[in-house]
Amino acid sequence: MKEYMEKTEQTVYTLNGITLLPHYSLPCYVTPGFTSDNPMKLWTVNELLDEGAVKSTAFLWTRGLLTRTNVGWPI
């Protein structure tokens, strides 16, 4: 058993100083943290780019069996 979670380089977007992360099971991006008072907004890549988001990468924990290649995510 590993003592740490494996991280992989993944695409993220920054919009207005906030880094949006890939959703764990859907092919979209989300802002970090949400509550019942502050529901999570799902963003498509096109919506992010239309709003002027900047594409970059970050090392994040893996999302189960999904990968960017089997859900058609842009690299």
Buried (B, 14 or more C-beta within 10 A) or exposed (E): EEEEEEEEEBBBBBBEEEBBBBBEEEBBBBBEEEEEEEEEEBBEBEBBBEEEBEEEEBEBEEBEEBEBEEEEBEE
